[in-house]
Amino acid sequence: MVHNEKDNKGIKIMKKIIILTLMILIVPIVYSLQQCDSPIEPSDIPCEVVSTYLFDDGCAATTIKIFDSVPTLLDTRNYDVWGTGGRCNITFNFTARDSYSLNSSDGSTATIIVGGVKMEFLRLTIFGLFFLIDLVLIGFMHKFKEDEGSSIVFGWIATAIMFILGSMIMFGFKVIDVDVMFGFNANTLIGIVCYMIGFYSAYYSVLMNRSRKPQEERGY
């Protein structure tokens, strides 16, 4: 009876964690796609800067100067005609992480921050959430070690999450946009840590499974 109660308790907790994980995956993340949004990811460049109104002298007669944060003049361009409504545009193609000022000859100004601060925060939040879920699962893996079945299930779920996170990072998912010293990429290090934790939970699950088999054989 005691064993069955522990088994049922472990299964109930596991079901709650799975339901919570599914809810996180199902809830849609909606954000608007705008021309040259700020902040913007370098991967989303080039993008278009579109005027919000019509210029009295026309697009070709209006110039725009682009400065970096120093400020250093990087480029001077004339607007092109955008669409059929008379609005104007230029193509922005600077991908270095910086804050860029755009000064138009009609007196209007704009700022574009290249760095993707919002998306980086979103990526950190998603990674941190699943990393925390994994640590909770590993905690349950140890907590229910007397109930080998539940412990093994928690361990393999934790292993799967860590291997998925590690593989996503190794194949291009960026958790952060900062490189550490000595030529190592911070995201690569995070991916390696994910793999190490995944190997640990997998090894623990295998040991639990091996210790379980002799008990089952004695039961028969």
Backbone as CSV, one residue per row, in Angstrom:
resi,resn,N_x,N_y,N_z,CA_x,CA_y,CA_z,C_x,C_y,C_z
1,MET,0.825,-1.210,0.000,0.000,0.000,0.000,0.864,1.267,0.000
2,VAL,1.931,1.251,0.821,2.806,2.422,0.870,3.450,2.655,-0.472
3,HIS,3.874,1.539,-1.119,4.514,1.664,-2.429,3.533,2.228,-3.461
4,ASN,2.288,1.783,-3.424,1.281,2.261,-4.378,0.973,3.732,-4.177
5,GLU,0.928,4.167,-2.882,0.666,5.583,-2.606,1.793,6.460,-3.139
6,LYS,3.037,6.025,-2.966,4.171,6.790,-3.499,4.144,6.821,-5.015
7,ASP,3.787,5.677,-5.595,3.724,5.580,-7.056,2.670,6.519,-7.611
8,ASN,1.475,6.527,-6.971,0.401,7.407,-7.423,0.756,8.871,-7.235
9,LYS,1.422,9.202,-6.135,1.825,10.580,-5.886,2.816,11.062,-6.928
10,GLY,3.778,10.186,-7.246,4.766,10.553,-8.261,4.141,10.738,-9.623
11,ILE,3.166,9.881,-9.969,2.492,9.984,-11.270,1.679,11.275,-11.352
12,LYS,1.010,11.649,-10.260,0.215,12.881,-10.248,1.090,14.105,-10.459
13,ILE,2.241,14.149,-9.781,3.159,15.284,-9.951,3.694,15.325,-11.372
14,MET,4.015,14.150,-11.926,4.527,14.079,-13.288,3.474,14.593,-14.274
15,LYS,2.201,14.231,-14.076,1.126,14.689,-14.952,0.988,16.206,-14.912
16,LYS,1.094,16.800,-13.707,0.985,18.254,-13.571,2.112,18.957,-14.325
17,ILE,3.334,18.409,-14.225,4.474,19.015,-14.913,4.299,18.928,-16.429
18,ILE,3.829,17.779,-16.917,3.615,17.606,-18.357,2.548,18.560,-18.859
19,ILE,1.442,18.708,-18.092,0.359,19.622,-18.485,0.859,21.055,-18.515
20,LEU,1.662,21.452,-17.500,2.215,22.806,-17.461,3.126,23.059,-18.655
21,THR,3.960,22.085,-18.995,4.860,22.224,-20.138,4.088,22.372,-21.441
22,LEU,3.027,21.575,-21.622,2.203,21.656,-22.823,1.510,23.000,-22.928
23,MET,1.040,23.539,-21.802,0.383,24.851,-21.818,1.350,25.940,-22.255
24,ILE,2.604,25.834,-21.786,3.615,26.830,-22.170,3.885,26.764,-23.666
25,LEU,3.917,25.547,-24.218,4.204,25.387,-25.639,3.029,25.811,-26.509
26,ILE,1.796,25.613,-26.003,0.610,25.895,-26.808,0.290,27.380,-26.844
27,VAL,0.526,28.083,-25.709,0.194,29.508,-25.670,0.998,30.254,-26.717
28,PRO,0.379,30.939,-27.656,1.105,31.609,-28.738,1.796,32.867,-28.271
29,ILE,2.984,33.097,-28.811,3.725,34.331,-28.557,3.555,35.227,-29.777
30,VAL,2.842,36.324,-29.593,2.482,37.182,-30.723,3.220,38.502,-30.607
31,TYR,3.874,38.901,-31.638,4.492,40.215,-31.677,4.427,40.725,-33.112
32,SER,4.306,42.027,-33.251,4.103,42.617,-34.574,5.415,42.687,-35.328
33,LEU,5.342,42.483,-36.624,6.501,42.608,-37.494,6.443,43.982,-38.142
34,GLN,7.391,44.836,-37.801,7.411,46.198,-38.316,8.666,46.418,-39.130
35,GLN,8.593,47.378,-40.024,9.759,47.712,-40.831,10.792,48.414,-39.962
36,CYS,11.994,47.843,-39.897,13.074,48.394,-39.083,12.605,48.705,-37.665
37,ASP,12.094,47.702,-37.005,11.703,47.865,-35.611,12.942,48.150,-34.778
38,SER,12.746,48.736,-33.607,13.875,49.058,-32.744,13.516,48.686,-31.306
39,PRO,14.289,47.807,-30.652,15.515,47.172,-31.155,15.213,46.098,-32.190
40,ILE,16.221,45.779,-32.986,16.064,44.817,-34.069,17.229,43.835,-34.067
41,GLU,16.947,42.605,-34.444,17.991,41.593,-34.534,18.858,41.827,-35.773
42,PRO,20.172,41.626,-35.685,21.021,41.747,-36.881,20.578,40.835,-38.020
43,SER,19.994,39.688,-37.670,19.541,38.749,-38.703,18.330,39.273,-39.476
44,ASP,17.640,40.298,-38.926,16.472,40.876,-39.601,16.846,42.038,-40.509
45,ILE,18.131,42.292,-40.648,18.634,43.380,-41.498,19.184,42.776,-42.784
46,PRO,18.947,43.392,-43.963,18.408,44.742,-44.187,16.897,44.842,-43.950
47,CYS,16.486,46.063,-43.620,15.072,46.367,-43.437,14.793,47.756,-44.018
48,GLU,13.531,48.107,-44.066,13.139,49.375,-44.682,12.764,50.420,-43.634
49,VAL,13.237,51.641,-43.845,12.802,52.801,-43.065,11.830,53.572,-43.939
50,VAL,10.574,53.627,-43.516,9.518,54.244,-44.326,9.050,55.531,-43.653
51,SER,8.949,56.593,-44.426,8.478,57.868,-43.888,7.007,57.767,-43.501
52,THR,6.636,58.499,-42.459,5.246,58.465,-41.997,4.369,59.486,-42.726
53,TYR,4.980,60.346,-43.523,4.204,61.382,-44.235,4.878,61.686,-45.564
54,LEU,4.257,62.541,-46.360,4.785,62.905,-47.676,5.713,64.109,-47.544
55,PHE,6.813,64.105,-48.303,7.726,65.241,-48.316,7.284,66.247,-49.368
56,ASP,7.370,67.529,-49.030,6.931,68.580,-49.959,7.752,68.581,-51.238
57,ASP,9.053,68.314,-51.116,9.933,68.364,-52.285,10.081,67.009,-52.978
58,GLY,9.354,66.027,-52.510,9.462,64.704,-53.118,10.560,63.863,-52.483
59,CYS,10.563,62.583,-52.782,11.514,61.657,-52.161,12.951,61.913,-52.617
60,ALA,13.173,62.054,-53.888,14.529,62.173,-54.431,15.241,63.422,-53.947
61,ALA,14.488,64.482,-53.597,15.091,65.736,-53.154,15.367,65.757,-51.656
62,THR,14.955,64.734,-50.955,15.128,64.691,-49.497,16.229,63.689,-49.157
63,THR,17.191,64.117,-48.363,18.315,63.252,-47.989,18.195,62.826,-46.527
64,ILE,18.875,61.759,-46.200,18.912,61.269,-44.828,20.332,60.857,-44.500
65,LYS,20.796,61.277,-43.313,22.145,60.951,-42.863,22.056,59.933,-41.730
66,ILE,22.943,58.937,-41.775,22.951,57.860,-40.779,24.232,57.967,-39.962
67,PHE,24.079,58.078,-38.628,25.212,58.190,-37.709,25.205,56.997,-36.758
68,ASP,26.420,56.616,-36.301,26.490,55.620,-35.228,26.477,56.348,-33.889
69,SER,26.777,55.623,-32.794,26.670,56.219,-31.463,27.836,57.125,-31.101
70,VAL,28.879,57.225,-31.926,30.066,58.026,-31.571,29.777,59.526,-31.430
71,PRO,29.175,60.284,-32.342,28.580,59.846,-33.616,29.536,60.058,-34.794
72,THR,29.555,59.077,-35.674,30.308,59.142,-36.918,29.329,59.015,-38.072
73,LEU,29.479,59.923,-39.069,28.611,59.846,-40.234,28.962,58.600,-41.044
74,LEU,28.001,57.706,-41.207,28.232,56.462,-41.920,27.786,56.512,-43.366
75,ASP,26.712,57.264,-43.624,26.174,57.261,-44.984,25.204,58.425,-45.148
76,THR,25.117,58.911,-46.377,24.128,59.926,-46.745,23.389,59.441,-47.983
77,ARG,22.077,59.397,-47.915,21.298,58.838,-49.019,20.108,59.724,-49.354
78,ASN,19.606,59.518,-50.560,18.337,60.120,-50.965,17.231,59.071,-50.831
79,TYR,16.068,59.547,-50.462,14.938,58.629,-50.328,14.504,58.079,-51.686
80,ASP,13.960,56.873,-51.650,13.302,56.286,-52.820,11.790,56.358,-52.613
81,VAL,11.064,56.238,-53.695,9.600,56.248,-53.615,9.132,54.879,-53.115
82,TRP,8.245,54.904,-52.129,7.742,53.668,-51.529,6.252,53.525,-51.825
83,GLY,5.907,52.549,-52.618,4.506,52.296,-52.929,3.900,53.356,-53.833
84,THR,2.577,53.402,-53.809,1.840,54.332,-54.686,1.238,55.501,-53.916
85,GLY,1.471,55.555,-52.602,0.859,56.620,-51.801,1.708,57.857,-51.659
86,GLY,2.913,57.849,-52.231,3.766,59.014,-52.163,4.724,59.024,-50.989
87,ARG,4.674,58.010,-50.155,5.621,57.942,-49.048,6.997,57.490,-49.549
88,CYS,8.017,57.721,-48.723,9.400,57.461,-49.138,10.055,56.444,-48.206
89,ASN,11.141,55.876,-48.708,11.841,54.889,-47.889,13.315,54.811,-48.267
90,ILE,14.106,54.238,-47.334,15.483,53.853,-47.618,15.677,52.437,-47.063
91,THR,16.725,51.769,-47.514,17.064,50.450,-46.982,18.174,50.600,-45.957
92,PHE,17.902,50.109,-44.730,18.886,50.152,-43.657,19.625,48.816,-43.626
93,ASN,20.965,48.846,-43.720,21.719,47.587,-43.829,22.962,47.536,-42.938
94,PHE,22.935,48.226,-41.792,24.047,48.174,-40.844,23.741,47.118,-39.780
95,THR,24.575,46.090,-39.683,24.294,44.966,-38.797,25.122,44.966,-37.509
96,ALA,26.104,45.853,-37.387,26.899,45.914,-36.155,26.022,46.392,-35.004
97,ARG,26.213,45.789,-33.838,25.389,46.143,-32.685,25.747,47.549,-32.212
98,ASP,24.765,48.444,-32.317,24.994,49.847,-31.977,23.653,50.566,-32.005
99,SER,23.688,51.842,-31.626,22.515,52.700,-31.731,22.742,53.675,-32.880
100,TYR,21.862,53.669,-33.863,22.028,54.474,-35.069,20.989,55.598,-35.102
101,SER,21.486,56.797,-35.425,20.598,57.962,-35.559,20.405,58.281,-37.028
102,LEU,19.163,58.513,-37.412,18.825,58.858,-38.794,18.265,60.274,-38.801
103,ASN,18.987,61.197,-39.444,18.585,62.600,-39.500,18.210,62.970,-40.933
104,SER,16.950,63.328,-41.128,16.459,63.678,-42.464,16.593,65.174,-42.698
105,SER,16.777,65.566,-43.956,16.963,66.978,-44.296,15.703,67.808,-44.047
106,ASP,14.558,67.157,-43.857,13.328,67.909,-43.555,13.193,68.176,-42.062
107,GLY,14.146,67.698,-41.240,14.139,67.948,-39.802,13.684,66.766,-38.960
108,SER,13.162,65.731,-39.572,12.699,64.568,-38.808,13.880,63.671,-38.446
109,THR,13.768,62.973,-37.328,14.830,62.083,-36.857,14.242,60.734,-36.440
110,ALA,15.108,59.751,-36.379,14.711,58.417,-35.915,15.936,57.719,-35.341
111,THR,15.703,56.714,-34.502,16.785,55.938,-33.893,16.502,54.454,-34.083
112,ILE,17.524,53.730,-34.512,17.412,52.279,-34.661,18.489,51.633,-33.794
113,ILE,18.072,50.771,-32.879,19.006,50.038,-32.020,19.147,48.625,-32.567
114,VAL,20.362,48.282,-32.979,20.632,46.936,-33.485,21.195,46.116,-32.335
115,GLY,20.514,45.076,-31.970,20.957,44.258,-30.852,19.918,43.283,-30.388
116,GLY,18.686,43.537,-30.721,17.626,42.591,-30.398,17.453,42.359,-28.912
117,VAL,17.373,43.438,-28.127,17.245,43.304,-26.681,15.960,42.570,-26.302
118,LYS,14.870,42.907,-26.962,13.590,42.260,-26.648,13.632,40.772,-26.952
119,MET,14.159,40.423,-28.129,14.210,39.014,-28.505,15.193,38.249,-27.624
120,GLU,16.277,38.917,-27.205,17.235,38.247,-26.326,16.579,37.946,-24.979
121,PHE,15.789,38.894,-24.466,15.081,38.666,-23.206,14.085,37.528,-23.356
122,LEU,13.413,37.474,-24.513,12.459,36.396,-24.762,13.168,35.045,-24.802
123,ARG,14.306,34.984,-25.473,15.060,33.740,-25.551,15.552,33.307,-24.169
124,LEU,16.046,34.264,-23.383,16.500,33.955,-22.032,15.353,33.430,-21.171
125,THR,14.178,34.043,-21.327,13.017,33.626,-20.547,12.616,32.194,-20.894
126,ILE,12.551,31.892,-22.201,12.167,30.545,-22.641,13.177,29.518,-22.154
127,PHE,14.476,29.813,-22.351,15.505,28.878,-21.916,15.473,28.694,-20.402
128,GLY,15.399,29.811,-19.666,15.396,29.739,-18.209,14.218,28.957,-17.673
129,LEU,13.061,29.100,-18.320,11.865,28.384,-17.879,12.036,26.875,-18.020
130,PHE,12.505,26.434,-19.191,12.676,25.004,-19.407,13.854,24.454,-18.596
131,PHE,14.880,25.278,-18.380,16.005,24.849,-17.547,15.533,24.641,-16.114
132,LEU,14.669,25.545,-15.625,14.131,25.420,-14.269,13.249,24.178,-14.147
133,ILE,12.405,23.939,-15.157,11.562,22.735,-15.163,12.433,21.488,-15.094
134,ASP,13.546,21.497,-15.830,14.443,20.346,-15.831,15.060,20.121,-14.455
135,LEU,15.480,21.199,-13.790,16.063,21.054,-12.458,15.020,20.520,-11.468
136,VAL,13.763,20.950,-11.622,12.696,20.436,-10.764,12.513,18.931,-10.994
137,LEU,12.542,18.530,-12.260,12.407,17.103,-12.580,13.556,16.284,-11.991
138,ILE,14.768,16.827,-12.058,15.912,16.133,-11.469,15.746,16.038,-9.954
139,GLY,15.190,17.098,-9.345,14.909,17.050,-7.915,13.914,15.949,-7.573
140,PHE,12.860,15.813,-8.386,11.887,14.738,-8.177,12.509,13.371,-8.437
141,MET,13.449,13.323,-9.377,14.143,12.071,-9.675,14.847,11.545,-8.427
142,HIS,15.458,12.457,-7.660,16.130,12.053,-6.424,15.131,11.851,-5.279
143,LYS,14.105,12.677,-5.240,13.136,12.592,-4.147,12.397,11.262,-4.146
144,PHE,12.065,10.765,-5.342,11.301,9.519,-5.452,12.211,8.335,-5.795
145,LYS,13.457,8.366,-5.295,14.385,7.288,-5.636,13.959,5.945,-5.051
146,GLU,13.156,5.986,-3.963,12.660,4.720,-3.418,11.581,4.113,-4.302
147,ASP,10.926,4.960,-5.088,9.955,4.480,-6.075,10.657,4.518,-7.427
148,GLU,11.327,3.438,-7.768,12.218,3.443,-8.929,11.516,3.824,-10.223
149,GLY,10.263,3.379,-10.382,9.545,3.663,-11.625,9.362,5.145,-11.871
150,SER,8.876,5.864,-10.832,8.671,7.317,-10.972,9.999,8.036,-11.144
151,SER,11.029,7.604,-10.395,12.343,8.238,-10.489,12.913,8.108,-11.898
152,ILE,12.760,6.922,-12.487,13.274,6.703,-13.844,12.543,7.571,-14.853
153,VAL,11.216,7.685,-14.710,10.430,8.510,-15.638,10.845,9.968,-15.544
154,PHE,10.960,10.496,-14.308,11.408,11.880,-14.122,12.794,12.081,-14.731
155,GLY,13.672,11.103,-14.541,15.031,11.223,-15.066,15.080,11.261,-16.576
156,TRP,14.294,10.412,-17.233,14.330,10.393,-18.698,13.670,11.631,-19.302
157,ILE,12.621,12.170,-18.639,12.021,13.419,-19.129,13.029,14.556,-19.013
158,ALA,13.741,14.612,-17.859,14.780,15.638,-17.683,15.875,15.490,-18.724
159,THR,16.250,14.250,-19.022,17.279,13.998,-20.040,16.827,14.499,-21.407
160,ALA,15.579,14.199,-21.757,15.060,14.620,-23.065,15.052,16.137,-23.199
161,ILE,14.616,16.836,-22.147,14.566,18.303,-22.196,15.974,18.873,-22.375
162,MET,16.944,18.353,-21.622,18.297,18.891,-21.704,18.949,18.603,-23.055
163,PHE,18.712,17.427,-23.604,19.288,17.124,-24.911,18.635,17.966,-26.008
164,ILE,17.337,18.239,-25.884,16.665,19.099,-26.856,17.206,20.519,-26.767
165,LEU,17.349,21.051,-25.545,17.894,22.397,-25.373,19.327,22.472,-25.903
166,GLY,20.151,21.494,-25.542,21.534,21.487,-26.003,21.645,21.421,-27.511
167,SER,20.809,20.591,-28.142,20.846,20.460,-29.601,20.379,21.735,-30.278
168,MET,19.328,22.378,-29.730,18.850,23.651,-30.295,19.952,24.696,-30.274
169,ILE,20.687,24.770,-29.161,21.759,25.760,-29.030,22.893,25.454,-30.002
170,MET,23.268,24.194,-30.092,24.366,23.817,-30.980,24.024,24.035,-32.452
171,PHE,22.732,23.988,-32.781,22.319,24.182,-34.168,21.852,25.611,-34.459
172,GLY,22.200,26.565,-33.568,21.986,27.964,-33.917,21.103,28.779,-33.012
173,PHE,20.383,28.161,-32.066,19.541,28.938,-31.150,20.438,29.696,-30.182
174,LYS,20.298,31.025,-30.134,21.141,31.851,-29.271,20.390,32.197,-27.995
175,VAL,20.950,31.758,-26.870,20.368,32.124,-25.580,20.727,33.560,-25.248
176,ILE,21.993,33.909,-25.450,22.481,35.276,-25.247,23.337,35.674,-26.435
177,ASP,23.547,36.970,-26.583,24.312,37.488,-27.716,25.683,37.997,-27.295
178,VAL,26.252,37.423,-26.247,27.546,37.875,-25.732,28.537,36.730,-25.798
179,ASP,29.709,36.985,-26.319,30.791,36.006,-26.344,31.686,36.198,-25.127
180,VAL,32.154,35.103,-24.550,33.066,35.190,-23.410,34.494,35.237,-23.919
181,MET,35.428,35.427,-22.987,36.841,35.594,-23.357,37.445,34.283,-23.838
182,PHE,38.645,34.363,-24.337,39.467,33.249,-24.791,38.898,32.563,-26.025
183,GLY,38.061,33.261,-26.778,37.571,32.739,-28.040,36.418,31.765,-27.941
184,PHE,35.920,31.464,-26.732,34.799,30.547,-26.587,33.483,31.304,-26.708
185,ASN,32.504,30.664,-27.343,31.189,31.269,-27.484,30.340,30.894,-26.280
186,ALA,29.671,31.897,-25.697,28.876,31.657,-24.489,27.769,30.648,-24.742
187,ASN,27.144,30.709,-25.918,26.056,29.786,-26.220,26.568,28.348,-26.331
188,THR,27.775,28.176,-26.872,28.359,26.836,-26.948,28.586,26.264,-25.564
189,LEU,29.070,27.090,-24.631,29.281,26.643,-23.264,27.963,26.249,-22.603
190,ILE,26.914,27.035,-22.849,25.599,26.714,-22.287,25.097,25.393,-22.860
191,GLY,25.312,25.191,-24.169,24.905,23.936,-24.790,25.633,22.745,-24.193
192,ILE,26.944,22.894,-23.923,27.730,21.812,-23.323,27.212,21.496,-21.927
193,VAL,26.882,22.547,-21.152,26.332,22.340,-19.812,25.021,21.563,-19.881
194,CYS,24.172,21.901,-20.852,22.902,21.178,-21.032,23.159,19.699,-21.310
195,TYR,24.109,19.414,-22.186,24.445,18.019,-22.498,24.965,17.288,-21.255
196,MET,25.804,17.963,-20.459,26.362,17.329,-19.259,25.262,16.989,-18.263
197,ILE,24.325,17.919,-18.062,23.213,17.648,-17.145,22.343,16.526,-17.701
198,GLY,22.143,16.523,-19.035,21.367,15.458,-19.659,22.017,14.102,-19.486
199,PHE,23.343,14.033,-19.648,24.058,12.772,-19.442,23.962,12.313,-17.987
200,TYR,24.004,13.284,-17.063,23.898,12.924,-15.643,22.549,12.282,-15.331
201,SER,21.442,12.927,-15.752,20.117,12.377,-15.462,19.903,11.043,-16.189
202,ALA,20.475,10.903,-17.392,20.364,9.634,-18.111,21.133,8.531,-17.379
203,TYR,22.340,8.847,-16.915,23.157,7.861,-16.190,22.458,7.442,-14.898
204,TYR,21.883,8.407,-14.199,21.176,8.103,-12.956,19.974,7.203,-13.230
205,SER,19.244,7.483,-14.319,18.075,6.675,-14.674,18.479,5.246,-15.023
206,VAL,19.593,5.100,-15.733,20.080,3.762,-16.080,20.447,2.985,-14.822
207,LEU,21.117,3.637,-13.862,21.477,2.979,-12.605,20.234,2.557,-11.827
208,MET,19.226,3.436,-11.819,17.984,3.092,-11.122,17.304,1.904,-11.790
209,ASN,17.356,1.880,-13.110,16.727,0.770,-13.830,17.454,-0.552,-13.548
210,ARG,18.790,-0.496,-13.459,19.572,-1.708,-13.173,19.313,-2.213,-11.759
211,SER,19.163,-1.298,-10.803,18.884,-1.713,-9.426,17.472,-2.234,-9.273
212,ARG,16.609,-1.844,-10.198,15.214,-2.277,-10.140,15.050,-3.720,-10.622
213,LYS,15.847,-4.121,-11.623,15.688,-5.455,-12.213,15.925,-6.590,-11.224
214,PRO,16.988,-6.553,-10.401,17.159,-7.646,-9.427,15.991,-7.755,-8.453
215,GLN,15.391,-6.619,-8.068,14.256,-6.638,-7.161,13.056,-7.302,-7.824
216,GLU,12.852,-7.021,-9.131,11.749,-7.641,-9.851,11.963,-9.153,-9.988
217,GLU,13.245,-9.548,-10.208,13.539,-10.973,-10.342,13.314,-11.721,-9.017
218,ARG,13.679,-11.046,-7.887,13.433,-11.664,-6.596,11.950,-11.762,-6.285
219,GLY,11.181,-10.809,-6.833,9.739,-10.820,-6.607,9.085,-12.000,-7.273
220,TYR,9.648,-12.408,-8.425,9.109,-13.575,-9.118,9.574,-14.859,-8.439
